[in-house]
Amino acid sequence: MIVESKIYSRKNSVVECRTCMHLCRIKPDKWGRCRVRKNEDGVLNVYNYGMVSAIALDPIEKKPLHNYKPGTKVLSFGSVSCNFRCPHCQNHEIAFADLTYPYLREMKPEDIFRLAIERKADGIAWTYNEPSIWHEFALDSSKLVKEKGLFVVYVTNGYMTPEAIDQFEGVLDAANVDVKGFTAEFYKKFCKAKLESVLECVEYLVKKRVFVEVTYLVIPGVNDSEEEIKEFTAWLSGLSKRIPVHFSRFHPDFKMLDTPVTPVKTIEKAVEIAKENGIEYVYVGNVWGHRNESTFCPRCGYLLIERNGFYIEKIDLDGNRCPRCGYEQNIIL
């Protein structure tokens, strides 16, 4: 199904897409970087509306979101293509695919809600490839499921414009944003994007009261220096010490098969640096069974939420306070 973009401007025959921070200026009969938006006679048309490549019922911890609705289930949806070009993409089969991808199925917003109810999901997640590039379908579907009492989360690279975020006001409950590195050079080389735009997006999501968690994939020899981790965690701490951060272990994939797996000690050093910078909730990802999969009270160290991988073993909270010291947690149950 082809629909008109919700956010663009036109000057003569050229349109400017305002859905993501690339702000593509698209000439007649040309496509944007995302390869799903096309200028047709001065109208920016969206070609991936309702085009679904992947559906799965996941624990919300898999997104990963550890402090938002722990223990709940989300029905996750993905489409095709992306506005980044990361050579280590773990979903490259769909993120680098285009509209000719053979396993696409067309769905309507009503189908999203129906499937969520059938599979007994507590909410829905837009994930796998970058959700903002099918902004129109995600927004229409999210409004419907939100009206019906389910929650909505995004797993995103953080390249949405303020206008796109504004259209989700009152609809988007939580987001996990990948901050993929913390230098302009990294983003230019690996993502074909700008770090400053990602940071602005995270800051704006927080301003709009979306519940934010951040993931940092630690890649050996690429973005794992102590100085870079210090700068990243100092920025995050300056924004809010209560934003959870996930340091995720890199596994070789796609075009970076020769890059080694991240040593666990490197991940643990990142955790240590984050805590030194005052961040209250610091998690480890892709290290099954690690102590820092679980949630501890930032004040007294009491075990609040015990996890084994993506699965909850127990939740021990007094409302949203620590039962031992009474400290109010940044956790939404």
Secondary structure, 3 states (H helix, E strand, C coil): CCEECCCEEEECCEEEECCECCCCEECCCCECCCCCEEEECCEEEECCCCEECEEEEEEHHHCCCCCECCCCEEEEEECCCCCCCCCCCCCHHHHCCCCCCCCCEECCHHHHHHHHHHCCCCEEEECCCCHHHHHHHHHHHHHHHHHCCCEEEEEECCCECHHHHHHCCCCCCEEEEECCCCCHHHHHHHHCCCHHHHHHHHHHHHHCCCEEEEEEEECCCCCCCHHHHHHHHHHHHHHCCCCCEEEEECCCCCCCCCCCCCCHHHHHHHHHHHHHCCCCCEEEECCCCCHHHCEECCCCCCEEEEEECCEEEEECCECCECCCCCCECCCEC
